[in-house]
Amino acid sequence: MCGCMHSTQDQAHHLEGEPNPSAAPTSTLAPRKMLKSISISKQLASIKALRKGSDLEKAITTTALIFRNSSDPDGKLEKATVKNLLQTQFKNFTEGQETKPKYKDLLSELDEHTENKLDFEDFMILLLSITVTSDFLQNIWNAKNMK
């Protein structure tokens, strides 16, 4: 999707406190035996490196955890799961976009994706693509800077 051919299998990144990467499944973002009932905030708190992390690092980590908690054992999201996450976790960015050509194109591209699943990189690109075309982003830009 979105022209990405990147594979997460080649990345050597792992979260501190996670099992040894050599013992992990082939995708570094594949779910590890973490209970999905553990809240994202508790999962974030368990990552030692984030204790002094920036807001941006915490935001990306939150996205990665939501992806991992929702993905299959291969570390990929089914299209139906992606659409559900867009409706439930990304609602402010997707609301009111249904009639816009760019948003329609993005969803059409998702539907036409040759694989029935998205890896983390494709998921992030989809989120960013929706973000930059959304009315909600314009609202953010127009908000008064509070100090």
Contacts in CASP RR format, 6 or more apart in sequence:
PFRMAT RR
TARGET T0000
AUTHOR 0000-0000-0000
METHOD contacts of the structure
MODEL  1
MCGCMHSTQDQAHHLEGEPNPSAAPTSTLAPRKMLKSISISKQLASIKAL
RKGSDLEKAITTTALIFRNSSDPDGKLEKATVKNLLQTQFKNFTEGQETK
PKYKDLLSELDEHTENKLDFEDFMILLLSITVTSDFLQNIWNAKNMK
1 109 0 8 1.000
1 110 0 8 1.000
1 113 0 8 1.000
1 118 0 8 1.000
1 122 0 8 1.000
1 125 0 8 1.000
1 126 0 8 1.000
2 109 0 8 1.000
2 122 0 8 1.000
2 125 0 8 1.000
2 126 0 8 1.000
2 129 0 8 1.000
4 119 0 8 1.000
4 121 0 8 1.000
4 122 0 8 1.000
4 125 0 8 1.000
6 119 0 8 1.000
6 121 0 8 1.000
7 119 0 8 1.000
8 27 0 8 1.000
8 28 0 8 1.000
8 29 0 8 1.000
8 75 0 8 1.000
8 119 0 8 1.000
8 120 0 8 1.000
8 121 0 8 1.000
9 26 0 8 1.000
9 27 0 8 1.000
9 28 0 8 1.000
11 28 0 8 1.000
12 21 0 8 1.000
12 28 0 8 1.000
13 28 0 8 1.000
14 21 0 8 1.000
14 24 0 8 1.000
14 28 0 8 1.000
15 47 0 8 1.000
15 49 0 8 1.000
16 47 0 8 1.000
16 48 0 8 1.000
16 49 0 8 1.000
17 46 0 8 1.000
17 47 0 8 1.000
17 48 0 8 1.000
18 24 0 8 1.000
18 32 0 8 1.000
19 32 0 8 1.000
21 28 0 8 1.000
24 30 0 8 1.000
24 32 0 8 1.000
25 32 0 8 1.000
25 73 0 8 1.000
25 74 0 8 1.000
25 75 0 8 1.000
26 74 0 8 1.000
27 74 0 8 1.000
27 75 0 8 1.000
27 76 0 8 1.000
27 119 0 8 1.000
29 64 0 8 1.000
29 67 0 8 1.000
29 68 0 8 1.000
29 71 0 8 1.000
29 75 0 8 1.000
29 119 0 8 1.000
29 120 0 8 1.000
30 68 0 8 1.000
30 71 0 8 1.000
30 73 0 8 1.000
30 74 0 8 1.000
30 75 0 8 1.000
31 68 0 8 1.000
31 69 0 8 1.000
31 71 0 8 1.000
31 72 0 8 1.000
31 73 0 8 1.000
31 75 0 8 1.000
34 43 0 8 1.000
34 68 0 8 1.000
34 69 0 8 1.000
36 69 0 8 1.000
40 62 0 8 1.000
40 65 0 8 1.000
40 66 0 8 1.000
40 69 0 8 1.000
43 65 0 8 1.000
43 69 0 8 1.000
44 50 0 8 1.000
44 58 0 8 1.000
44 61 0 8 1.000
44 62 0 8 1.000
44 65 0 8 1.000
47 61 0 8 1.000
50 57 0 8 1.000
50 58 0 8 1.000
50 61 0 8 1.000
63 124 0 8 1.000
63 127 0 8 1.000
64 120 0 8 1.000
66 85 0 8 1.000
66 89 0 8 1.000
67 77 0 8 1.000
67 120 0 8 1.000
67 123 0 8 1.000
68 75 0 8 1.000
70 77 0 8 1.000
70 81 0 8 1.000
70 85 0 8 1.000
71 77 0 8 1.000
71 81 0 8 1.000
72 78 0 8 1.000
72 117 0 8 1.000
74 117 0 8 1.000
75 119 0 8 1.000
75 120 0 8 1.000
76 115 0 8 1.000
76 117 0 8 1.000
76 118 0 8 1.000
76 119 0 8 1.000
77 85 0 8 1.000
77 117 0 8 1.000
77 118 0 8 1.000
77 123 0 8 1.000
78 116 0 8 1.000
78 117 0 8 1.000
79 110 0 8 1.000
79 111 0 8 1.000
79 113 0 8 1.000
79 116 0 8 1.000
79 117 0 8 1.000
79 118 0 8 1.000
82 110 0 8 1.000
82 118 0 8 1.000
82 123 0 8 1.000
82 126 0 8 1.000
83 110 0 8 1.000
86 94 0 8 1.000
86 130 0 8 1.000
87 94 0 8 1.000
90 127 0 8 1.000
90 130 0 8 1.000
92 134 0 8 1.000
92 136 0 8 1.000
93 127 0 8 1.000
93 130 0 8 1.000
93 131 0 8 1.000
93 134 0 8 1.000
93 136 0 8 1.000
93 137 0 8 1.000
94 103 0 8 1.000
94 130 0 8 1.000
94 134 0 8 1.000
95 136 0 8 1.000
96 135 0 8 1.000
97 103 0 8 1.000
97 130 0 8 1.000
97 133 0 8 1.000
97 134 0 8 1.000
97 135 0 8 1.000
98 104 0 8 1.000
100 133 0 8 1.000
102 133 0 8 1.000
103 130 0 8 1.000
103 133 0 8 1.000
106 126 0 8 1.000
106 129 0 8 1.000
106 130 0 8 1.000
106 133 0 8 1.000
110 118 0 8 1.000
110 126 0 8 1.000
113 122 0 8 1.000
118 126 0 8 1.000
131 137 0 8 1.000
END
